[in-house]
Amino acid sequence: MFLFNLIKNKYFLTICGLIVWVLFFDKNDVFTQLDLVNKCKKLEKEKNYYLSEIESNKFQLSELQTNKKSLETFAREKYLMKADNEDVFIFVTK
């Protein structure tokens, strides 16, 4: 009897309707919010990755600007440069 009276109550029906509307049909529904939270977590991971890459590149840049040996190594490995009395052999692995 209590359940029947509760279902007939217009305030209860209005509150239930509003809850259903907010959970499923509103532009900020539950599924949209979960999707936004997942995107935010993904972007935070990307941000941390790029910040660490920036720090790594800053360190490499300062190393290249201060250490002549590392500059020569970088030029040989990345740009296949060589000294006048050297030959360069490139091995390609599949």
Chimera marker file (.cmm) of the C-alpha trace (Angstrom):
<marker_set name="trace">
<marker id="1" x="0.000" y="0.000" z="0.000" r="1" g="1" b="0" radius="0.5"/>
<marker id="2" x="2.884" y="2.359" z="0.816" r="1" g="1" b="0" radius="0.5"/>
<marker id="3" x="4.504" y="1.696" z="-2.562" r="1" g="1" b="0" radius="0.5"/>
<marker id="4" x="1.229" y="2.374" z="-4.377" r="1" g="1" b="0" radius="0.5"/>
<marker id="5" x="0.802" y="5.675" z="-2.526" r="1" g="1" b="0" radius="0.5"/>
<marker id="6" x="4.411" y="6.580" z="-3.278" r="1" g="1" b="0" radius="0.5"/>
<marker id="7" x="3.922" y="5.948" z="-7.004" r="1" g="1" b="0" radius="0.5"/>
<marker id="8" x="0.770" y="8.073" z="-7.037" r="1" g="1" b="0" radius="0.5"/>
<marker id="9" x="2.518" y="10.983" z="-5.329" r="1" g="1" b="0" radius="0.5"/>
<marker id="10" x="3.086" y="13.761" z="-7.895" r="1" g="1" b="0" radius="0.5"/>
<marker id="11" x="6.191" y="15.080" z="-6.108" r="1" g="1" b="0" radius="0.5"/>
<marker id="12" x="7.820" y="11.659" z="-6.139" r="1" g="1" b="0" radius="0.5"/>
<marker id="13" x="7.024" y="11.244" z="-9.843" r="1" g="1" b="0" radius="0.5"/>
<marker id="14" x="8.383" y="14.711" z="-10.599" r="1" g="1" b="0" radius="0.5"/>
<marker id="15" x="11.637" y="14.023" z="-8.724" r="1" g="1" b="0" radius="0.5"/>
<marker id="16" x="12.024" y="10.643" z="-10.460" r="1" g="1" b="0" radius="0.5"/>
<marker id="17" x="11.403" y="12.283" z="-13.838" r="1" g="1" b="0" radius="0.5"/>
<marker id="18" x="13.992" y="14.977" z="-13.125" r="1" g="1" b="0" radius="0.5"/>
<marker id="19" x="16.554" y="12.397" z="-12.028" r="1" g="1" b="0" radius="0.5"/>
<marker id="20" x="15.996" y="10.354" z="-15.186" r="1" g="1" b="0" radius="0.5"/>
<marker id="21" x="16.228" y="13.517" z="-17.306" r="1" g="1" b="0" radius="0.5"/>
<marker id="22" x="19.484" y="14.617" z="-15.681" r="1" g="1" b="0" radius="0.5"/>
<marker id="23" x="21.048" y="11.146" z="-15.836" r="1" g="1" b="0" radius="0.5"/>
<marker id="24" x="20.214" y="10.289" z="-19.443" r="1" g="1" b="0" radius="0.5"/>
<marker id="25" x="18.799" y="13.136" z="-21.541" r="1" g="1" b="0" radius="0.5"/>
<marker id="26" x="20.568" y="16.306" z="-20.388" r="1" g="1" b="0" radius="0.5"/>
<marker id="27" x="23.547" y="17.637" z="-22.371" r="1" g="1" b="0" radius="0.5"/>
<marker id="28" x="25.709" y="16.926" z="-19.296" r="1" g="1" b="0" radius="0.5"/>
<marker id="29" x="24.452" y="13.393" z="-18.737" r="1" g="1" b="0" radius="0.5"/>
<marker id="30" x="26.370" y="10.671" z="-16.919" r="1" g="1" b="0" radius="0.5"/>
<marker id="31" x="27.855" y="9.138" z="-20.063" r="1" g="1" b="0" radius="0.5"/>
<marker id="32" x="29.166" y="12.474" z="-21.309" r="1" g="1" b="0" radius="0.5"/>
<marker id="33" x="30.736" y="13.186" z="-17.920" r="1" g="1" b="0" radius="0.5"/>
<marker id="34" x="32.456" y="9.769" z="-17.848" r="1" g="1" b="0" radius="0.5"/>
<marker id="35" x="33.766" y="10.346" z="-21.354" r="1" g="1" b="0" radius="0.5"/>
<marker id="36" x="35.117" y="13.765" z="-20.353" r="1" g="1" b="0" radius="0.5"/>
<marker id="37" x="36.820" y="12.310" z="-17.271" r="1" g="1" b="0" radius="0.5"/>
<marker id="38" x="38.522" y="9.669" z="-19.437" r="1" g="1" b="0" radius="0.5"/>
<marker id="39" x="39.657" y="12.316" z="-21.928" r="1" g="1" b="0" radius="0.5"/>
<marker id="40" x="41.004" y="14.440" z="-19.077" r="1" g="1" b="0" radius="0.5"/>
<marker id="41" x="43.036" y="11.507" z="-17.712" r="1" g="1" b="0" radius="0.5"/>
<marker id="42" x="44.408" y="10.779" z="-21.184" r="1" g="1" b="0" radius="0.5"/>
<marker id="43" x="45.398" y="14.422" z="-21.649" r="1" g="1" b="0" radius="0.5"/>
<marker id="44" x="47.112" y="14.474" z="-18.244" r="1" g="1" b="0" radius="0.5"/>
<marker id="45" x="49.168" y="11.424" z="-19.255" r="1" g="1" b="0" radius="0.5"/>
<marker id="46" x="50.106" y="13.099" z="-22.533" r="1" g="1" b="0" radius="0.5"/>
<marker id="47" x="51.019" y="16.291" z="-20.687" r="1" g="1" b="0" radius="0.5"/>
<marker id="48" x="53.320" y="14.395" z="-18.319" r="1" g="1" b="0" radius="0.5"/>
<marker id="49" x="54.910" y="12.553" z="-21.252" r="1" g="1" b="0" radius="0.5"/>
<marker id="50" x="55.595" y="15.764" z="-23.159" r="1" g="1" b="0" radius="0.5"/>
<marker id="51" x="56.935" y="17.529" z="-20.074" r="1" g="1" b="0" radius="0.5"/>
<marker id="52" x="59.400" y="14.688" z="-19.530" r="1" g="1" b="0" radius="0.5"/>
<marker id="53" x="60.373" y="14.799" z="-23.206" r="1" g="1" b="0" radius="0.5"/>
<marker id="54" x="60.965" y="18.550" z="-22.961" r="1" g="1" b="0" radius="0.5"/>
<marker id="55" x="63.234" y="18.055" z="-19.955" r="1" g="1" b="0" radius="0.5"/>
<marker id="56" x="65.110" y="15.302" z="-21.763" r="1" g="1" b="0" radius="0.5"/>
<marker id="57" x="65.571" y="17.474" z="-24.848" r="1" g="1" b="0" radius="0.5"/>
<marker id="58" x="66.753" y="20.415" z="-22.745" r="1" g="1" b="0" radius="0.5"/>
<marker id="59" x="69.361" y="18.174" z="-21.147" r="1" g="1" b="0" radius="0.5"/>
<marker id="60" x="70.489" y="16.865" z="-24.541" r="1" g="1" b="0" radius="0.5"/>
<marker id="61" x="70.670" y="20.400" z="-25.935" r="1" g="1" b="0" radius="0.5"/>
<marker id="62" x="72.792" y="21.632" z="-23.056" r="1" g="1" b="0" radius="0.5"/>
<marker id="63" x="75.000" y="18.553" z="-23.424" r="1" g="1" b="0" radius="0.5"/>
<marker id="64" x="75.455" y="19.236" z="-27.140" r="1" g="1" b="0" radius="0.5"/>
<marker id="65" x="76.278" y="22.888" z="-26.527" r="1" g="1" b="0" radius="0.5"/>
<marker id="66" x="78.880" y="22.185" z="-23.852" r="1" g="1" b="0" radius="0.5"/>
<marker id="67" x="80.474" y="18.869" z="-24.818" r="1" g="1" b="0" radius="0.5"/>
<marker id="68" x="82.274" y="18.662" z="-28.175" r="1" g="1" b="0" radius="0.5"/>
<marker id="69" x="82.517" y="14.866" z="-28.028" r="1" g="1" b="0" radius="0.5"/>
<marker id="70" x="78.771" y="14.452" z="-27.654" r="1" g="1" b="0" radius="0.5"/>
<marker id="71" x="78.234" y="16.912" z="-30.529" r="1" g="1" b="0" radius="0.5"/>
<marker id="72" x="80.435" y="14.785" z="-32.788" r="1" g="1" b="0" radius="0.5"/>
<marker id="73" x="78.605" y="11.630" z="-31.724" r="1" g="1" b="0" radius="0.5"/>
<marker id="74" x="75.246" y="13.255" z="-32.383" r="1" g="1" b="0" radius="0.5"/>
<marker id="75" x="76.288" y="14.468" z="-35.835" r="1" g="1" b="0" radius="0.5"/>
<marker id="76" x="77.599" y="11.033" z="-36.787" r="1" g="1" b="0" radius="0.5"/>
<marker id="77" x="74.574" y="9.108" z="-35.542" r="1" g="1" b="0" radius="0.5"/>
<marker id="78" x="71.771" y="11.422" z="-36.656" r="1" g="1" b="0" radius="0.5"/>
<marker id="79" x="73.103" y="13.096" z="-39.781" r="1" g="1" b="0" radius="0.5"/>
<marker id="80" x="75.676" y="10.494" z="-40.933" r="1" g="1" b="0" radius="0.5"/>
<marker id="81" x="78.460" y="13.055" z="-40.943" r="1" g="1" b="0" radius="0.5"/>
<marker id="82" x="82.066" y="11.958" z="-40.943" r="1" g="1" b="0" radius="0.5"/>
<marker id="83" x="85.541" y="13.289" z="-40.510" r="1" g="1" b="0" radius="0.5"/>
<marker id="84" x="87.806" y="13.766" z="-43.548" r="1" g="1" b="0" radius="0.5"/>
<marker id="85" x="89.766" y="10.569" z="-42.964" r="1" g="1" b="0" radius="0.5"/>
<marker id="86" x="86.778" y="8.300" z="-42.216" r="1" g="1" b="0" radius="0.5"/>
<marker id="87" x="84.428" y="6.118" z="-44.211" r="1" g="1" b="0" radius="0.5"/>
<marker id="88" x="80.780" y="5.612" z="-43.223" r="1" g="1" b="0" radius="0.5"/>
<marker id="89" x="79.135" y="2.201" z="-43.443" r="1" g="1" b="0" radius="0.5"/>
<marker id="90" x="75.395" y="1.967" z="-42.865" r="1" g="1" b="0" radius="0.5"/>
<marker id="91" x="73.900" y="-1.364" z="-41.800" r="1" g="1" b="0" radius="0.5"/>
<marker id="92" x="70.168" y="-1.724" z="-42.297" r="1" g="1" b="0" radius="0.5"/>
<marker id="93" x="68.425" y="-4.386" z="-40.228" r="1" g="1" b="0" radius="0.5"/>
<marker id="94" x="65.016" y="-5.736" z="-41.093" r="1" g="1" b="0" radius="0.5"/>
<link id1="1" id2="2" r="1" g="1" b="0" radius="0.2"/>
<link id1="2" id2="3" r="1" g="1" b="0" radius="0.2"/>
<link id1="3" id2="4" r="1" g="1" b="0" radius="0.2"/>
<link id1="4" id2="5" r="1" g="1" b="0" radius="0.2"/>
<link id1="5" id2="6" r="1" g="1" b="0" radius="0.2"/>
<link id1="6" id2="7" r="1" g="1" b="0" radius="0.2"/>
<link id1="7" id2="8" r="1" g="1" b="0" radius="0.2"/>
<link id1="8" id2="9" r="1" g="1" b="0" radius="0.2"/>
<link id1="9" id2="10" r="1" g="1" b="0" radius="0.2"/>
<link id1="10" id2="11" r="1" g="1" b="0" radius="0.2"/>
<link id1="11" id2="12" r="1" g="1" b="0" radius="0.2"/>
<link id1="12" id2="13" r="1" g="1" b="0" radius="0.2"/>
<link id1="13" id2="14" r="1" g="1" b="0" radius="0.2"/>
<link id1="14" id2="15" r="1" g="1" b="0" radius="0.2"/>
<link id1="15" id2="16" r="1" g="1" b="0" radius="0.2"/>
<link id1="16" id2="17" r="1" g="1" b="0" radius="0.2"/>
<link id1="17" id2="18" r="1" g="1" b="0" radius="0.2"/>
<link id1="18" id2="19" r="1" g="1" b="0" radius="0.2"/>
<link id1="19" id2="20" r="1" g="1" b="0" radius="0.2"/>
<link id1="20" id2="21" r="1" g="1" b="0" radius="0.2"/>
<link id1="21" id2="22" r="1" g="1" b="0" radius="0.2"/>
<link id1="22" id2="23" r="1" g="1" b="0" radius="0.2"/>
<link id1="23" id2="24" r="1" g="1" b="0" radius="0.2"/>
<link id1="24" id2="25" r="1" g="1" b="0" radius="0.2"/>
<link id1="25" id2="26" r="1" g="1" b="0" radius="0.2"/>
<link id1="26" id2="27" r="1" g="1" b="0" radius="0.2"/>
<link id1="27" id2="28" r="1" g="1" b="0" radius="0.2"/>
<link id1="28" id2="29" r="1" g="1" b="0" radius="0.2"/>
<link id1="29" id2="30" r="1" g="1" b="0" radius="0.2"/>
<link id1="30" id2="31" r="1" g="1" b="0" radius="0.2"/>
<link id1="31" id2="32" r="1" g="1" b="0" radius="0.2"/>
<link id1="32" id2="33" r="1" g="1" b="0" radius="0.2"/>
<link id1="33" id2="34" r="1" g="1" b="0" radius="0.2"/>
<link id1="34" id2="35" r="1" g="1" b="0" radius="0.2"/>
<link id1="35" id2="36" r="1" g="1" b="0" radius="0.2"/>
<link id1="36" id2="37" r="1" g="1" b="0" radius="0.2"/>
<link id1="37" id2="38" r="1" g="1" b="0" radius="0.2"/>
<link id1="38" id2="39" r="1" g="1" b="0" radius="0.2"/>
<link id1="39" id2="40" r="1" g="1" b="0" radius="0.2"/>
<link id1="40" id2="41" r="1" g="1" b="0" radius="0.2"/>
<link id1="41" id2="42" r="1" g="1" b="0" radius="0.2"/>
<link id1="42" id2="43" r="1" g="1" b="0" radius="0.2"/>
<link id1="43" id2="44" r="1" g="1" b="0" radius="0.2"/>
<link id1="44" id2="45" r="1" g="1" b="0" radius="0.2"/>
<link id1="45" id2="46" r="1" g="1" b="0" radius="0.2"/>
<link id1="46" id2="47" r="1" g="1" b="0" radius="0.2"/>
<link id1="47" id2="48" r="1" g="1" b="0" radius="0.2"/>
<link id1="48" id2="49" r="1" g="1" b="0" radius="0.2"/>
<link id1="49" id2="50" r="1" g="1" b="0" radius="0.2"/>
<link id1="50" id2="51" r="1" g="1" b="0" radius="0.2"/>
<link id1="51" id2="52" r="1" g="1" b="0" radius="0.2"/>
<link id1="52" id2="53" r="1" g="1" b="0" radius="0.2"/>
<link id1="53" id2="54" r="1" g="1" b="0" radius="0.2"/>
<link id1="54" id2="55" r="1" g="1" b="0" radius="0.2"/>
<link id1="55" id2="56" r="1" g="1" b="0" radius="0.2"/>
<link id1="56" id2="57" r="1" g="1" b="0" radius="0.2"/>
<link id1="57" id2="58" r="1" g="1" b="0" radius="0.2"/>
<link id1="58" id2="59" r="1" g="1" b="0" radius="0.2"/>
<link id1="59" id2="60" r="1" g="1" b="0" radius="0.2"/>
<link id1="60" id2="61" r="1" g="1" b="0" radius="0.2"/>
<link id1="61" id2="62" r="1" g="1" b="0" radius="0.2"/>
<link id1="62" id2="63" r="1" g="1" b="0" radius="0.2"/>
<link id1="63" id2="64" r="1" g="1" b="0" radius="0.2"/>
<link id1="64" id2="65" r="1" g="1" b="0" radius="0.2"/>
<link id1="65" id2="66" r="1" g="1" b="0" radius="0.2"/>
<link id1="66" id2="67" r="1" g="1" b="0" radius="0.2"/>
<link id1="67" id2="68" r="1" g="1" b="0" radius="0.2"/>
<link id1="68" id2="69" r="1" g="1" b="0" radius="0.2"/>
<link id1="69" id2="70" r="1" g="1" b="0" radius="0.2"/>
<link id1="70" id2="71" r="1" g="1" b="0" radius="0.2"/>
<link id1="71" id2="72" r="1" g="1" b="0" radius="0.2"/>
<link id1="72" id2="73" r="1" g="1" b="0" radius="0.2"/>
<link id1="73" id2="74" r="1" g="1" b="0" radius="0.2"/>
<link id1="74" id2="75" r="1" g="1" b="0" radius="0.2"/>
<link id1="75" id2="76" r="1" g="1" b="0" radius="0.2"/>
<link id1="76" id2="77" r="1" g="1" b="0" radius="0.2"/>
<link id1="77" id2="78" r="1" g="1" b="0" radius="0.2"/>
<link id1="78" id2="79" r="1" g="1" b="0" radius="0.2"/>
<link id1="79" id2="80" r="1" g="1" b="0" radius="0.2"/>
<link id1="80" id2="81" r="1" g="1" b="0" radius="0.2"/>
<link id1="81" id2="82" r="1" g="1" b="0" radius="0.2"/>
<link id1="82" id2="83" r="1" g="1" b="0" radius="0.2"/>
<link id1="83" id2="84" r="1" g="1" b="0" radius="0.2"/>
<link id1="84" id2="85" r="1" g="1" b="0" radius="0.2"/>
<link id1="85" id2="86" r="1" g="1" b="0" radius="0.2"/>
<link id1="86" id2="87" r="1" g="1" b="0" radius="0.2"/>
<link id1="87" id2="88" r="1" g="1" b="0" radius="0.2"/>
<link id1="88" id2="89" r="1" g="1" b="0" radius="0.2"/>
<link id1="89" id2="90" r="1" g="1" b="0" radius="0.2"/>
<link id1="90" id2="91" r="1" g="1" b="0" radius="0.2"/>
<link id1="91" id2="92" r="1" g="1" b="0" radius="0.2"/>
<link id1="92" id2="93" r="1" g="1" b="0" radius="0.2"/>
<link id1="93" id2="94" r="1" g="1" b="0" radius="0.2"/>
</marker_set>
